[in-house]
Amino acid sequence: MVLRIIFSIFIASFLAALASVFLGYEDQAKYVAAPALVFSGWAAIGHLLTLDDDAPGEWSNPEGSKPFWRKSMFELILKFLVFASVGIIFYA
């Protein structure tokens, strides 16, 4: 439930900021995009800090599964791409 709420806030913030940019309100878009930047950064940095748990043989991956590790790395890259794209679109 909490994940849905956070994801909804991210999407609403991102879309509202995108609309603000297209309508010519670039300064206001930075304020509206702040929740999207915070939540995407939180997800990316949080995943990076706990990445060692997903390594083969560690806490979240005791069986040593390589596909689990690759999936975690893919998710990390995707989260950082979203974080970087929000930052570049609205703050660069």
PDB file as gemmi writes it, atoms N, CA and C in Angstrom:
CRYST1    1.000    1.000    1.000  90.00  90.00  90.00 P 1                      
ATOM      1  N   MET A   1       0.820  -1.194   0.000  1.00  0.00           N  
ATOM      2  CA  MET A   1       0.000   0.000   0.000  1.00  0.00           C  
ATOM      3  C   MET A   1       0.873   1.271   0.000  1.00  0.00           C  
ATOM      4  N   VAL A   2       1.887   1.268   0.849  1.00  0.00           N  
ATOM      5  CA  VAL A   2       2.772   2.429   0.932  1.00  0.00           C  
ATOM      6  C   VAL A   2       3.519   2.612  -0.384  1.00  0.00           C  
ATOM      7  N   LEU A   3       3.921   1.504  -0.995  1.00  0.00           N  
ATOM      8  CA  LEU A   3       4.627   1.569  -2.274  1.00  0.00           C  
ATOM      9  C   LEU A   3       3.754   2.213  -3.347  1.00  0.00           C  
ATOM     10  N   ARG A   4       2.487   1.883  -3.360  1.00  0.00           N  
ATOM     11  CA  ARG A   4       1.559   2.502  -4.317  1.00  0.00           C  
ATOM     12  C   ARG A   4       1.438   4.004  -4.094  1.00  0.00           C  
ATOM     13  N   ILE A   5       1.374   4.395  -2.849  1.00  0.00           N  
ATOM     14  CA  ILE A   5       1.245   5.820  -2.530  1.00  0.00           C  
ATOM     15  C   ILE A   5       2.493   6.575  -2.986  1.00  0.00           C  
ATOM     16  N   ILE A   6       3.665   6.035  -2.668  1.00  0.00           N  
ATOM     17  CA  ILE A   6       4.909   6.691  -3.064  1.00  0.00           C  
ATOM     18  C   ILE A   6       5.033   6.748  -4.577  1.00  0.00           C  
ATOM     19  N   PHE A   7       4.709   5.639  -5.249  1.00  0.00           N  
ATOM     20  CA  PHE A   7       4.773   5.613  -6.707  1.00  0.00           C  
ATOM     21  C   PHE A   7       3.779   6.599  -7.312  1.00  0.00           C  
ATOM     22  N   SER A   8       2.588   6.710  -6.736  1.00  0.00           N  
ATOM     23  CA  SER A   8       1.590   7.666  -7.228  1.00  0.00           C  
ATOM     24  C   SER A   8       2.056   9.109  -7.059  1.00  0.00           C  
ATOM     25  N   ILE A   9       2.678   9.409  -5.934  1.00  0.00           N  
ATOM     26  CA  ILE A   9       3.209  10.756  -5.709  1.00  0.00           C  
ATOM     27  C   ILE A   9       4.317  11.053  -6.714  1.00  0.00           C  
ATOM     28  N   PHE A  10       5.183  10.061  -6.965  1.00  0.00           N  
ATOM     29  CA  PHE A  10       6.246  10.240  -7.952  1.00  0.00           C  
ATOM     30  C   PHE A  10       5.665  10.539  -9.326  1.00  0.00           C  
ATOM     31  N   ILE A  11       4.716   9.732  -9.771  1.00  0.00           N  
ATOM     32  CA  ILE A  11       4.115   9.911 -11.101  1.00  0.00           C  
ATOM     33  C   ILE A  11       3.393  11.253 -11.193  1.00  0.00           C  
ATOM     34  N   ALA A  12       2.617  11.593 -10.163  1.00  0.00           N  
ATOM     35  CA  ALA A  12       1.892  12.867 -10.179  1.00  0.00           C  
ATOM     36  C   ALA A  12       2.859  14.045 -10.226  1.00  0.00           C  
ATOM     37  N   SER A  13       3.911  13.984  -9.441  1.00  0.00           N  
ATOM     38  CA  SER A  13       4.903  15.056  -9.419  1.00  0.00           C  
ATOM     39  C   SER A  13       5.607  15.170 -10.764  1.00  0.00           C  
ATOM     40  N   PHE A  14       6.012  14.042 -11.323  1.00  0.00           N  
ATOM     41  CA  PHE A  14       6.714  14.045 -12.604  1.00  0.00           C  
ATOM     42  C   PHE A  14       5.825  14.588 -13.724  1.00  0.00           C  
ATOM     43  N   LEU A  15       4.594  14.111 -13.796  1.00  0.00           N  
ATOM     44  CA  LEU A  15       3.696  14.562 -14.863  1.00  0.00           C  
ATOM     45  C   LEU A  15       3.308  16.030 -14.705  1.00  0.00           C  
ATOM     46  N   ALA A  16       3.085  16.468 -13.481  1.00  0.00           N  
ATOM     47  CA  ALA A  16       2.743  17.877 -13.253  1.00  0.00           C  
ATOM     48  C   ALA A  16       3.929  18.782 -13.606  1.00  0.00           C  
ATOM     49  N   ALA A  17       5.131  18.361 -13.267  1.00  0.00           N  
ATOM     50  CA  ALA A  17       6.312  19.157 -13.610  1.00  0.00           C  
ATOM     51  C   ALA A  17       6.539  19.166 -15.115  1.00  0.00           C  
ATOM     52  N   LEU A  18       6.287  18.048 -15.758  1.00  0.00           N  
ATOM     53  CA  LEU A  18       6.412  17.981 -17.210  1.00  0.00           C  
ATOM     54  C   LEU A  18       5.415  18.916 -17.883  1.00  0.00           C  
ATOM     55  N   ALA A  19       4.195  18.938 -17.377  1.00  0.00           N  
ATOM     56  CA  ALA A  19       3.190  19.854 -17.909  1.00  0.00           C  
ATOM     57  C   ALA A  19       3.598  21.312 -17.676  1.00  0.00           C  
ATOM     58  N   SER A  20       4.179  21.589 -16.522  1.00  0.00           N  
ATOM     59  CA  SER A  20       4.635  22.950 -16.233  1.00  0.00           C  
ATOM     60  C   SER A  20       5.715  23.399 -17.199  1.00  0.00           C  
ATOM     61  N   VAL A  21       6.623  22.481 -17.523  1.00  0.00           N  
ATOM     62  CA  VAL A  21       7.687  22.819 -18.475  1.00  0.00           C  
ATOM     63  C   VAL A  21       7.098  23.089 -19.853  1.00  0.00           C  
ATOM     64  N   PHE A  22       6.184  22.236 -20.292  1.00  0.00           N  
ATOM     65  CA  PHE A  22       5.586  22.419 -21.616  1.00  0.00           C  
ATOM     66  C   PHE A  22       4.744  23.683 -21.710  1.00  0.00           C  
ATOM     67  N   LEU A  23       4.188  24.126 -20.592  1.00  0.00           N  
ATOM     68  CA  LEU A  23       3.387  25.352 -20.583  1.00  0.00           C  
ATOM     69  C   LEU A  23       4.230  26.600 -20.361  1.00  0.00           C  
ATOM     70  N   GLY A  24       5.538  26.428 -20.169  1.00  0.00           N  
ATOM     71  CA  GLY A  24       6.435  27.571 -20.052  1.00  0.00           C  
ATOM     72  C   GLY A  24       6.732  28.025 -18.639  1.00  0.00           C  
ATOM     73  N   TYR A  25       6.391  27.235 -17.651  1.00  0.00           N  
ATOM     74  CA  TYR A  25       6.641  27.590 -16.250  1.00  0.00           C  
ATOM     75  C   TYR A  25       7.810  26.771 -15.697  1.00  0.00           C  
ATOM     76  N   GLU A  26       9.005  27.013 -16.240  1.00  0.00           N  
ATOM     77  CA  GLU A  26      10.167  26.221 -15.854  1.00  0.00           C  
ATOM     78  C   GLU A  26      10.552  26.404 -14.384  1.00  0.00           C  
ATOM     79  N   ASP A  27      10.410  27.615 -13.862  1.00  0.00           N  
ATOM     80  CA  ASP A  27      10.775  27.858 -12.462  1.00  0.00           C  
ATOM     81  C   ASP A  27       9.871  27.087 -11.500  1.00  0.00           C  
ATOM     82  N   GLN A  28       8.580  27.070 -11.781  1.00  0.00           N  
ATOM     83  CA  GLN A  28       7.649  26.348 -10.918  1.00  0.00           C  
ATOM     84  C   GLN A  28       7.813  24.834 -11.065  1.00  0.00           C  
ATOM     85  N   ALA A  29       8.261  24.389 -12.232  1.00  0.00           N  
ATOM     86  CA  ALA A  29       8.451  22.957 -12.459  1.00  0.00           C  
ATOM     87  C   ALA A  29       9.499  22.384 -11.511  1.00  0.00           C  
ATOM     88  N   LYS A  30      10.485  23.189 -11.132  1.00  0.00           N  
ATOM     89  CA  LYS A  30      11.507  22.706 -10.205  1.00  0.00           C  
ATOM     90  C   LYS A  30      10.912  22.378  -8.841  1.00  0.00           C  
ATOM     91  N   TYR A  31       9.964  23.167  -8.396  1.00  0.00           N  
ATOM     92  CA  TYR A  31       9.324  22.906  -7.112  1.00  0.00           C  
ATOM     93  C   TYR A  31       8.382  21.711  -7.202  1.00  0.00           C  
ATOM     94  N   VAL A  32       7.676  21.614  -8.306  1.00  0.00           N  
ATOM     95  CA  VAL A  32       6.723  20.526  -8.481  1.00  0.00           C  
ATOM     96  C   VAL A  32       7.454  19.192  -8.668  1.00  0.00           C  
ATOM     97  N   ALA A  33       8.623  19.218  -9.287  1.00  0.00           N  
ATOM     98  CA  ALA A  33       9.392  17.993  -9.535  1.00  0.00           C  
ATOM     99  C   ALA A  33      10.187  17.529  -8.324  1.00  0.00           C  
ATOM    100  N   ALA A  34      10.245  18.320  -7.274  1.00  0.00           N  
ATOM    101  CA  ALA A  34      11.055  17.957  -6.110  1.00  0.00           C  
ATOM    102  C   ALA A  34      10.669  16.606  -5.501  1.00  0.00           C  
ATOM    103  N   PRO A  35       9.385  16.295  -5.319  1.00  0.00           N  
ATOM    104  CA  PRO A  35       9.057  14.958  -4.785  1.00  0.00           C  
ATOM    105  C   PRO A  35       9.522  13.828  -5.701  1.00  0.00           C  
ATOM    106  N   ALA A  36       9.418  14.010  -7.009  1.00  0.00           N  
ATOM    107  CA  ALA A  36       9.881  12.980  -7.941  1.00  0.00           C  
ATOM    108  C   ALA A  36      11.390  12.781  -7.801  1.00  0.00           C  
ATOM    109  N   LEU A  37      12.130  13.868  -7.663  1.00  0.00           N  
ATOM    110  CA  LEU A  37      13.582  13.772  -7.505  1.00  0.00           C  
ATOM    111  C   LEU A  37      13.939  13.106  -6.173  1.00  0.00           C  
ATOM    112  N   VAL A  38      13.258  13.470  -5.117  1.00  0.00           N  
ATOM    113  CA  VAL A  38      13.545  12.905  -3.797  1.00  0.00           C  
ATOM    114  C   VAL A  38      13.238  11.414  -3.761  1.00  0.00           C  
ATOM    115  N   PHE A  39      12.065  11.017  -4.262  1.00  0.00           N  
ATOM    116  CA  PHE A  39      11.695   9.601  -4.206  1.00  0.00           C  
ATOM    117  C   PHE A  39      12.555   8.743  -5.123  1.00  0.00           C  
ATOM    118  N   SER A  40      12.899   9.248  -6.303  1.00  0.00           N  
ATOM    119  CA  SER A  40      13.745   8.456  -7.196  1.00  0.00           C  
ATOM    120  C   SER A  40      15.174   8.365  -6.643  1.00  0.00           C  
ATOM    121  N   GLY A  41      15.652   9.443  -6.049  1.00  0.00           N  
ATOM    122  CA  GLY A  41      16.971   9.405  -5.411  1.00  0.00           C  
ATOM    123  C   GLY A  41      16.999   8.489  -4.210  1.00  0.00           C  
ATOM    124  N   TRP A  42      15.938   8.514  -3.437  1.00  0.00           N  
ATOM    125  CA  TRP A  42      15.817   7.651  -2.266  1.00  0.00           C  
ATOM    126  C   TRP A  42      15.876   6.179  -2.695  1.00  0.00           C  
ATOM    127  N   ALA A  43      15.155   5.843  -3.748  1.00  0.00           N  
ATOM    128  CA  ALA A  43      15.142   4.458  -4.235  1.00  0.00           C  
ATOM    129  C   ALA A  43      16.517   4.053  -4.766  1.00  0.00           C  
ATOM    130  N   ALA A  44      17.146   4.921  -5.543  1.00  0.00           N  
ATOM    131  CA  ALA A  44      18.436   4.583  -6.150  1.00  0.00           C  
ATOM    132  C   ALA A  44      19.540   4.474  -5.095  1.00  0.00           C  
ATOM    133  N   ILE A  45      19.628   5.435  -4.221  1.00  0.00           N  
ATOM    134  CA  ILE A  45      20.698   5.426  -3.209  1.00  0.00           C  
ATOM    135  C   ILE A  45      20.456   4.319  -2.184  1.00  0.00           C  
ATOM    136  N   GLY A  46      19.186   4.088  -1.828  1.00  0.00           N  
ATOM    137  CA  GLY A  46      18.868   2.994  -0.908  1.00  0.00           C  
ATOM    138  C   GLY A  46      19.241   1.645  -1.479  1.00  0.00           C  
ATOM    139  N   HIS A  47      18.984   1.455  -2.765  1.00  0.00           N  
ATOM    140  CA  HIS A  47      19.354   0.194  -3.411  1.00  0.00           C  
ATOM    141  C   HIS A  47      20.875   0.048  -3.460  1.00  0.00           C  
ATOM    142  N   LEU A  48      21.564   1.133  -3.755  1.00  0.00           N  
ATOM    143  CA  LEU A  48      23.026   1.084  -3.792  1.00  0.00           C  
ATOM    144  C   LEU A  48      23.614   0.721  -2.427  1.00  0.00           C  
ATOM    145  N   LEU A  49      23.057   1.285  -1.368  1.00  0.00           N  
ATOM    146  CA  LEU A  49      23.577   1.015  -0.027  1.00  0.00           C  
ATOM    147  C   LEU A  49      23.342  -0.423   0.416  1.00  0.00           C  
ATOM    148  N   THR A  50      22.286  -1.050  -0.092  1.00  0.00           N  
ATOM    149  CA  THR A  50      21.982  -2.428   0.303  1.00  0.00           C  
ATOM    150  C   THR A  50      22.308  -3.428  -0.804  1.00  0.00           C  
ATOM    151  N   LEU A  51      23.074  -3.014  -1.795  1.00  0.00           N  
ATOM    152  CA  LEU A  51      23.388  -3.885  -2.922  1.00  0.00           C  
ATOM    153  C   LEU A  51      24.177  -5.122  -2.496  1.00  0.00           C  
ATOM    154  N   ASP A  52      25.024  -4.998  -1.503  1.00  0.00           N  
ATOM    155  CA  ASP A  52      25.821  -6.143  -1.072  1.00  0.00           C  
ATOM    156  C   ASP A  52      24.958  -7.275  -0.528  1.00  0.00           C  
ATOM    157  N   ASP A  53      23.748  -6.983  -0.057  1.00  0.00           N  
ATOM    158  CA  ASP A  53      22.844  -8.037   0.420  1.00  0.00           C  
ATOM    159  C   ASP A  53      22.379  -8.941  -0.719  1.00  0.00           C  
ATOM    160  N   ASP A  54      22.366  -8.431  -1.938  1.00  0.00           N  
ATOM    161  CA  ASP A  54      21.902  -9.209  -3.083  1.00  0.00           C  
ATOM    162  C   ASP A  54      23.021 -10.003  -3.750  1.00  0.00           C  
ATOM    163  N   ALA A  55      24.245  -9.815  -3.324  1.00  0.00           N  
ATOM    164  CA  ALA A  55      25.381 -10.537  -3.906  1.00  0.00           C  
ATOM    165  C   ALA A  55      25.235 -12.039  -3.636  1.00  0.00           C  
ATOM    166  N   PRO A  56      25.783 -12.866  -4.513  1.00  0.00           N  
ATOM    167  CA  PRO A  56      25.687 -14.313  -4.299  1.00  0.00           C  
ATOM    168  C   PRO A  56      26.250 -14.726  -2.944  1.00  0.00           C  
ATOM    169  N   GLY A  57      25.436 -15.469  -2.201  1.00  0.00           N  
ATOM    170  CA  GLY A  57      25.847 -15.965  -0.893  1.00  0.00           C  
ATOM    171  C   GLY A  57      25.569 -15.018   0.261  1.00  0.00           C  
ATOM    172  N   GLU A  58      25.014 -13.866  -0.009  1.00  0.00           N  
ATOM    173  CA  GLU A  58      24.771 -12.899   1.063  1.00  0.00           C  
ATOM    174  C   GLU A  58      23.330 -13.022   1.589  1.00  0.00           C  
ATOM    175  N   TRP A  59      22.931 -12.065   2.402  1.00  0.00           N  
ATOM    176  CA  TRP A  59      21.688 -12.119   3.166  1.00  0.00           C  
ATOM    177  C   TRP A  59      20.444 -12.368   2.308  1.00  0.00           C  
ATOM    178  N   SER A  60      20.245 -11.621   1.255  1.00  0.00           N  
ATOM    179  CA  SER A  60      19.051 -11.768   0.425  1.00  0.00           C  
ATOM    180  C   SER A  60      19.198 -12.851  -0.635  1.00  0.00           C  
ATOM    181  N   ASN A  61      20.381 -13.360  -0.821  1.00  0.00           N  
ATOM    182  CA  ASN A  61      20.650 -14.335  -1.874  1.00  0.00           C  
ATOM    183  C   ASN A  61      21.526 -15.470  -1.332  1.00  0.00           C  
ATOM    184  N   PRO A  62      21.037 -16.221  -0.333  1.00  0.00           N  
ATOM    185  CA  PRO A  62      21.892 -17.254   0.276  1.00  0.00           C  
ATOM    186  C   PRO A  62      22.190 -18.429  -0.658  1.00  0.00           C  
ATOM    187  N   GLU A  63      21.361 -18.624  -1.690  1.00  0.00           N  
ATOM    188  CA  GLU A  63      21.606 -19.737  -2.610  1.00  0.00           C  
ATOM    189  C   GLU A  63      22.708 -19.425  -3.614  1.00  0.00           C  
ATOM    190  N   GLY A  64      23.108 -18.170  -3.718  1.00  0.00           N  
ATOM    191  CA  GLY A  64      24.148 -17.771  -4.658  1.00  0.00           C  
ATOM    192  C   GLY A  64      23.651 -17.679  -6.088  1.00  0.00           C  
ATOM    193  N   SER A  65      22.420 -17.301  -6.271  1.00  0.00           N  
ATOM    194  CA  SER A  65      21.800 -17.237  -7.596  1.00  0.00           C  
ATOM    195  C   SER A  65      22.355 -16.068  -8.412  1.00  0.00           C  
ATOM    196  N   LYS A  66      22.930 -16.380  -9.559  1.00  0.00           N  
ATOM    197  CA  LYS A  66      23.447 -15.328 -10.454  1.00  0.00           C  
ATOM    198  C   LYS A  66      22.314 -14.525 -11.096  1.00  0.00           C  
ATOM    199  N   PRO A  67      21.195 -15.151 -11.530  1.00  0.00           N  
ATOM    200  CA  PRO A  67      20.098 -14.344 -12.097  1.00  0.00           C  
ATOM    201  C   PRO A  67      19.529 -13.329 -11.098  1.00  0.00           C  
ATOM    202  N   PHE A  68      19.481 -13.708  -9.833  1.00  0.00           N  
ATOM    203  CA  PHE A  68      19.004 -12.774  -8.806  1.00  0.00           C  
ATOM    204  C   PHE A  68      19.936 -11.572  -8.712  1.00  0.00           C  
ATOM    205  N   TRP A  69      21.238 -11.809  -8.762  1.00  0.00           N  
ATOM    206  CA  TRP A  69      22.241 -10.746  -8.703  1.00  0.00           C  
ATOM    207  C   TRP A  69      22.140  -9.844  -9.926  1.00  0.00           C  
ATOM    208  N   ARG A  70      22.004 -10.446 -11.117  1.00  0.00           N  
ATOM    209  CA  ARG A  70      21.881  -9.657 -12.349  1.00  0.00           C  
ATOM    210  C   ARG A  70      20.612  -8.812 -12.339  1.00  0.00           C  
ATOM    211  N   LYS A  71      19.512  -9.384 -11.842  1.00  0.00           N  
ATOM    212  CA  LYS A  71      18.252  -8.640 -11.754  1.00  0.00           C  
ATOM    213  C   LYS A  71      18.411  -7.439 -10.821  1.00  0.00           C  
ATOM    214  N   SER A  72      19.102  -7.647  -9.720  1.00  0.00           N  
ATOM    215  CA  SER A  72      19.337  -6.549  -8.781  1.00  0.00           C  
ATOM    216  C   SER A  72      20.187  -5.449  -9.407  1.00  0.00           C  
ATOM    217  N   MET A  73      21.203  -5.842 -10.152  1.00  0.00           N  
ATOM    218  CA  MET A  73      22.044  -4.853 -10.830  1.00  0.00           C  
ATOM    219  C   MET A  73      21.248  -4.088 -11.891  1.00  0.00           C  
ATOM    220  N   PHE A  74      20.402  -4.802 -12.638  1.00  0.00           N  
ATOM    221  CA  PHE A  74      19.559  -4.160 -13.637  1.00  0.00           C  
ATOM    222  C   PHE A  74      18.609  -3.158 -12.980  1.00  0.00           C  
ATOM    223  N   GLU A  75      18.001  -3.549 -11.867  1.00  0.00           N  
ATOM    224  CA  GLU A  75      17.107  -2.641 -11.147  1.00  0.00           C  
ATOM    225  C   GLU A  75      17.856  -1.407 -10.651  1.00  0.00           C  
ATOM    226  N   LEU A  76      19.075  -1.587 -10.172  1.00  0.00           N  
ATOM    227  CA  LEU A  76      19.886  -0.460  -9.704  1.00  0.00           C  
ATOM    228  C   LEU A  76      20.179   0.505 -10.845  1.00  0.00           C  
ATOM    229  N   ILE A  77      20.578  -0.024 -11.985  1.00  0.00           N  
ATOM    230  CA  ILE A  77      20.858   0.832 -13.147  1.00  0.00           C  
ATOM    231  C   ILE A  77      19.609   1.580 -13.566  1.00  0.00           C  
ATOM    232  N   LEU A  78      18.482   0.882 -13.597  1.00  0.00           N  
ATOM    233  CA  LEU A  78      17.218   1.515 -13.972  1.00  0.00           C  
ATOM    234  C   LEU A  78      16.832   2.628 -12.996  1.00  0.00           C  
ATOM    235  N   LYS A  79      17.010   2.399 -11.708  1.00  0.00           N  
ATOM    236  CA  LYS A  79      16.688   3.418 -10.705  1.00  0.00           C  
ATOM    237  C   LYS A  79      17.576   4.646 -10.853  1.00  0.00           C  
ATOM    238  N   PHE A  80      18.867   4.437 -11.120  1.00  0.00           N  
ATOM    239  CA  PHE A  80      19.752   5.585 -11.309  1.00  0.00           C  
ATOM    240  C   PHE A  80      19.454   6.323 -12.607  1.00  0.00           C  
ATOM    241  N   LEU A  81      19.018   5.605 -13.633  1.00  0.00           N  
ATOM    242  CA  LEU A  81      18.622   6.278 -14.879  1.00  0.00           C  
ATOM    243  C   LEU A  81      17.396   7.155 -14.668  1.00  0.00           C  
ATOM    244  N   VAL A  82      16.434   6.664 -13.908  1.00  0.00           N  
ATOM    245  CA  VAL A  82      15.240   7.468 -13.605  1.00  0.00           C  
ATOM    246  C   VAL A  82      15.640   8.687 -12.782  1.00  0.00           C  
ATOM    247  N   PHE A  83      16.471   8.486 -11.771  1.00  0.00           N  
ATOM    248  CA  PHE A  83      16.937   9.581 -10.923  1.00  0.00           C  
ATOM    249  C   PHE A  83      17.675  10.640 -11.751  1.00  0.00           C  
ATOM    250  N   ALA A  84      18.574  10.180 -12.616  1.00  0.00           N  
ATOM    251  CA  ALA A  84      19.339  11.107 -13.451  1.00  0.00           C  
ATOM    252  C   ALA A  84      18.446  11.817 -14.453  1.00  0.00           C  
ATOM    253  N   SER A  85      17.485  11.109 -15.030  1.00  0.00           N  
ATOM    254  CA  SER A  85      16.609  11.751 -16.017  1.00  0.00           C  
ATOM    255  C   SER A  85      15.730  12.812 -15.373  1.00  0.00           C  
ATOM    256  N   VAL A  86      15.218  12.551 -14.182  1.00  0.00           N  
ATOM    257  CA  VAL A  86      14.425  13.578 -13.481  1.00  0.00           C  
ATOM    258  C   VAL A  86      15.301  14.785 -13.186  1.00  0.00           C  
ATOM    259  N   GLY A  87      16.508  14.546 -12.721  1.00  0.00           N  
ATOM    260  CA  GLY A  87      17.416  15.647 -12.431  1.00  0.00           C  
ATOM    261  C   GLY A  87      17.790  16.452 -13.658  1.00  0.00           C  
ATOM    262  N   ILE A  88      18.060  15.772 -14.746  1.00  0.00           N  
ATOM    263  CA  ILE A  88      18.453  16.472 -15.976  1.00  0.00           C  
ATOM    264  C   ILE A  88      17.281  17.224 -16.598  1.00  0.00           C  
ATOM    265  N   ILE A  89      16.129  16.583 -16.648  1.00  0.00           N  
ATOM    266  CA  ILE A  89      14.965  17.221 -17.285  1.00  0.00           C  
ATOM    267  C   ILE A  89      14.553  18.498 -16.568  1.00  0.00           C  
ATOM    268  N   PHE A  90      14.536  18.464 -15.253  1.00  0.00           N  
ATOM    269  CA  PHE A  90      13.971  19.594 -14.516  1.00  0.00           C  
ATOM    270  C   PHE A  90      14.994  20.511 -13.844  1.00  0.00           C  
ATOM    271  N   TYR A  91      16.222  20.062 -13.671  1.00  0.00           N  
ATOM    272  CA  TYR A  91      17.165  20.870 -12.925  1.00  0.00           C  
ATOM    273  C   TYR A  91      18.425  21.249 -13.698  1.00  0.00           C  
ATOM    274  N   ALA A  92      18.578  20.782 -14.900  1.00  0.00           N  
ATOM    275  CA  ALA A  92      19.776  21.128 -15.672  1.00  0.00           C  
ATOM    276  C   ALA A  92      19.542  22.351 -16.534  1.00  0.00           C  
TER     277      ALA A  92                                                      
END                                                                             
